[in-house]
């Protein structure tokens, strides 16, 4: 396997659905063109295009990419639930590292409807045919099934289990959201830029106990893109000062461990995340002790805590104390979700994993403006989807 580098990134502003009068191909063109401009190359040099989305029809990837150019290159339509964007990035990296292409554009977008993802309780028939039927079945057996949005239920029940098992508090869960809302106030492309205190977060409307609205990622629209190239492409186009190395990357899916315990903590992906992190660390030769800045999948506040444990940032059960200590914000050991994360930046499913990579690339180049993490040299992205898939990517700053 050869080396692969990200030399260009682009994002749109993430927005509430129906805020802007645009189609998915409009947002994809905006993000894709921005990534190409950032790399300083024309679309005609792109050889492959994996495109991620969840809610548009088949070959929507082509419809989106055709807005950038009609060059006849292969376009791959990618759908891996909330891990879709990182899956497109991983495909781009594999094309380059495997020698299939020297320049690949990974693109992700989503045009979503207003309202909660999943839209409330599903009937028994829906459970039987749903790709996540086994996951929700585990939850229903332990906790029942209510009329609340199903994704909020499964993560909310994971939070209850964590509280019962480890003594995690509602204040610690709210501290995750308070941190990420604070971070997003520095990000003009975030869907939300309001700062909220822990007390305000706790007082917000309950979605599924103990999770309140301000601890849940919203439905969003937007797009993100990354240009991934080979080492020889970097040299040929003199992109060394822009080239962020993909030092390690791994995807894992569910194993027996995900279901054996009957715990929502395992069903929502902590075992997958732990395994993906281990593989990415092994490939890169880096560890969590080398990481400076992290973008992780905080679809709900509890998932940020579960991911701290899966990445090895703390012992199992100690994540509530970790966030409460200030170790995961500016001035702490790591800065986690400087973009605002999914909770506050927004969560257009197909774009999320690529937006995480874009934030880290900007951080590692020193281009993140008021949210810059000082001296950042190694970044980690974590993206997860129920069903399931977990992708962990380690990025290394350009050689200077």
Rosetta blueprint (number, residue, H / E / L):
1 X L
2 X L
3 X L
4 X E
5 X E
6 X E
7 X E
8 X E
9 X E
10 X E
11 X E
12 X L
13 X L
14 X L
15 X E
16 X L
17 X L
18 X L
19 X L
20 X L
21 X L
22 X L
23 X L
24 X H
25 X H
26 X H
27 X H
28 X H
29 X H
30 X H
31 X H
32 X H
33 X H
34 X H
35 X H
36 X H
37 X H
38 X H
39 X H
40 X L
41 X L
42 X L
43 X H
44 X H
45 X H
46 X L
47 X L
48 X E
49 X E
50 X E
51 X E
52 X E
53 X L
54 X L
55 X L
56 X L
57 X L
58 X L
59 X L
60 X H
61 X H
62 X H
63 X H
64 X H
65 X H
66 X L
67 X L
68 X L
69 X L
70 X L
71 X L
72 X L
73 X L
74 X E
75 X E
76 X E
77 X E
78 X E
79 X L
80 X L
81 X H
82 X H
83 X H
84 X H
85 X H
86 X H
87 X H
88 X H
89 X H
90 X H
91 X H
92 X H
93 X H
94 X H
95 X H
96 X H
97 X H
98 X L
99 X L
100 X L
101 X L
102 X L
103 X E
104 X E
105 X E
106 X E
107 X E
108 X E
109 X E
110 X E
111 X L
112 X L
113 X L
114 X L
115 X L
116 X L
117 X L
118 X L
119 X L
120 X L
121 X L
122 X L
123 X L
124 X H
125 X H
126 X H
127 X H
128 X H
129 X H
130 X L
131 X L
132 X L
133 X H
134 X H
135 X H
136 X H
137 X H
138 X H
139 X H
140 X H
141 X H
142 X H
143 X H
144 X L
145 X L
146 X L
147 X L
148 X L
149 X L
150 X H
151 X H
152 X H
153 X H
154 X H
155 X H
156 X H
157 X H
158 X H
159 X H
160 X H
161 X H
162 X H
163 X H
164 X H
165 X H
166 X H
167 X L
168 X L
169 X L
170 X H
171 X H
172 X H
173 X H
174 X H
175 X H
176 X H
177 X H
178 X H
179 X H
180 X H
181 X H
182 X H
183 X H
184 X H
185 X L
186 X L
187 X L
188 X L
189 X L
190 X L
191 X L
192 X L
193 X L
194 X L
195 X L
196 X L
197 X L
198 X H
199 X H
200 X H
201 X H
202 X H
203 X H
204 X L
205 X L
206 X E
207 X E
208 X E
209 X L
210 X L
211 X E
212 X E
213 X H
214 X H
215 X H
216 X E
217 X L
218 X L
219 X L
220 X L
221 X E
222 X E
223 X E
224 X E
225 X E
226 X E
227 X E
228 X E
229 X E
230 X E
231 X H
232 X H
233 X H
234 X H
235 X H
236 X H
237 X L
238 X L
239 X L
240 X H
241 X H
242 X H
243 X L
244 X E
245 X E
246 X E
247 X E
248 X E
249 X E
250 X E
251 X E
252 X E
253 X L
254 X L
255 X L
256 X H
257 X H
258 X H
259 X H
260 X H
261 X L
262 X L
263 X L
264 X H
265 X H
266 X H
267 X H
268 X L
269 X L
270 X H
271 X H
272 X H
273 X H
274 X H
275 X H
276 X H
277 X H
278 X H
279 X H
280 X H
281 X H
282 X H
283 X H
284 X H
285 X L
286 X L
287 X L
288 X H
289 X H
290 X H
291 X L
292 X L
293 X E
294 X E
295 X E
296 X L
297 X L
298 X L
299 X L
300 X E
301 X H
302 X H
303 X H
304 X H
305 X H
306 X H
307 X H
308 X H
309 X H
310 X H
311 X H
312 X L
313 X L
314 X L
315 X L
316 X L
317 X L
318 X L
319 X H
320 X H
321 X H
322 X H
323 X H
324 X H
325 X L
326 X L
327 X L
328 X L
329 X L
330 X L
331 X L
332 X L
333 X L
334 X L
335 X E
336 X E
337 X L
338 X L
339 X L
340 X L
341 X H
342 X H
343 X H
344 X H
345 X H
346 X L
347 X L
348 X L
349 X H
350 X H
351 X H
352 X H
353 X H
354 X H
355 X H
356 X H
357 X H
358 X H
359 X H
360 X H
361 X H
362 X H
363 X H
364 X H
365 X H
366 X L
367 X L
368 X L
369 X H
370 X H
371 X H
372 X L
373 X L
374 X L
375 X L
376 X L
377 X L
378 X E
379 X E
380 X E
381 X E
382 X E
383 X E
384 X E
385 X E
386 X L
387 X L
388 X L
389 X E
390 X E
391 X E
392 X E
393 X E
394 X E
395 X E
396 X E
397 X L
398 X L
399 X L
400 X L
